Amino acid sequence: MSISKEEVMKVANLARLELSPDEVESMTDQLATILGYVDKLDGIDCRDIAPTTHVLAIENAFRDDVVQPSLSQAEALANGPLHNGEAFVVPRVI
Amino acid sequence: MELSALTIHQVQELLAKGETSSVEVTNAVFERMTAVEPQVAAYITENRDQALAQAANADAMRGRGEGGALCGIPLAIKDVICTKGLRTTAGSRILENFIPPYDATVMEKLQDQGAVCVGKVSMDEFAMGSGNENCAFGTPHNPWHLDHICGGSSGGSAAAVAADECMASLGSDTGGSIRQPASHCGMVGLKPTYGRVSRFGLLAFASSLDQIGPITKDVADAALMLNAIAGYDPRDSTSAQVATPDYTKALVAGLDGLTVGVPEEYFGAGLDPEVEGVIRHGIDQLKAAGAKVKEVSLPHTEYGVAAYYIIAPAEASSNLARYDGVRYGRRDMDANSLVDLYRRSRSQGFGDEVKRRILIGTYALSSGYYDAYYKKASQVRTLIVEDYKQAFSQCDVLVSPVTPTPAWRIGEKTSDPLSVYLSDLLTIPANLAGVPGMSVPCGFSGAGLPIGLQLQGSHFSEETLLRVAHNLELRLDIAGKKPAL
């Protein structure tokens, strides 16, 4: 399956990436090559095969609903590039 | 021999006899780093002051009769594992200044033993790569041939161990990232069974494939490291509630009663004849040690890379959505809308390979393509799992090359991502099936580049892998060979 420049730009937008015109050009070529290679999966008949998303038979992992120690507000904010001591600050949304 | 050149178990013996101290060993490692780091460039962040304090503490622990087998041992940690208070970059500009507020579970386990962390080592950005050429902070050099790659993504780990800049290292393996650099640098690399080691505090790349494991100078050290890090962790909901044995007990001489499977698909077109020769010689050694050798088939091996390059990027595109410039990491301060902030921070922070994989993953999961790509790849994954089940009904362990060729020259493949992806075709299937895999030094190419032999076993068969690896090591007698730096 081939991929167009428009599709690459659409996917970049979905992924919240900004690509320069040069990057769109080279990514389109490279993605086309990689997706072309992946097309070899088309040769396998998988109609009755269940997909595998997890390799070990682990059921839902539950624990008791007990409060555990967690990061303090100051520790949680420490790596934030912009905060006001109480919350992370972002550009106005509304 | 220099202290820095010793293995963990050799240092242990000296420490036990009181013939050296952890402070002395740690200083020896830092002297070695000063001497060879300008050529090797294995480290992103050195941890000199803290490490010497940890070493002094380890000596005190030992004096009180406390500490585990790794007490006082200098280790290097791949820069994708969170270390509280010590910068953790994942090899990316986007995390250039990230100081984790907590330790990964494996770090807590190492600290409980009294291990010393001498620094954080280089890696491909977010563990995406096979040559460690995608690191934002430079490419480490193969200690055996400085103009060659050390492999990836745990390239810094393998280089630091091979260059005696630490006793051992922790890496991570999503599609071969422990085994492949271990092979290229002539070290022992062990990717445990999925779920054997907690992933809590490992910066996620592809959560259904990632696993932490050791890179060491010999097989006994791999057993010691696995003893320290294996086990159930309630903070990782995918970690397995399976009892952990003492892996050092697996190191027994002789392979009587064991059947080694040789998968024909791993010896196909594209395999370098020198690599094949070294691996066939290794198989002869296992036979001489008492193993039965049997041809087996894993017919879907050739589809592993294609399935992986849908599944891993799909998971990565979701996992890496968290790097948005808000809670941690790089932020574009001029953005004037939230979407702009995400877009600009991510575009400036991520390198080309990471962007490429995010795009592939987003595409594969996007509306209209999900069935054709992600679902199909997950079905092929089932076929690969079935291949292994079939093979392990006929043999105890699979023996093969780790990589089709020895290490390549730095820069040789940077313009061709697909050719780099294809270099992982022999290591990827183990991650898709979650089985343990190991690289053991087996020989050298004519040019003097190391070649590793790969062992794969069924889930939780690490003891079998270690036993086979130990016997190969005993017969080949190359474990002590050092690069001329």
Interface residues (C-beta under 8 A of the other chain):
Chain A: M1 I3 E7 V8 V11 A12 L14 A15 R16 L17 E18 L19 E23 M27 Q30 L31 T33 I34 L35 Y37 V38 K40 L41 D42 I44 C46 I49 A50 P51 T52 T53 H54 V55 L56 I58 A61 R63 L71 E75 A76 A78 N79 G80 P81 L82 F88 V90 P91 V93
Chain B: N97 F98 I99 P101 Y102 Y194 G195 S208 P234 S237 T238 A240 H300 E302 Y303 V305 A306 A307 Y309 I310 S317 A321 D324 G325 V326 R327 Y328 G329 R330 R331 M333 A335 N336 S337 L338 V339 D340 L341 Y342 R343 R344 R346 S347 F350 K355 R356 I358 L359 I360 T362 Y363 S366 A372 Y373 K375 K376 A377 S378 Q379 V380 R381 T382 L383 V385 P417 L418 Y421 L432 A433 G434 H459
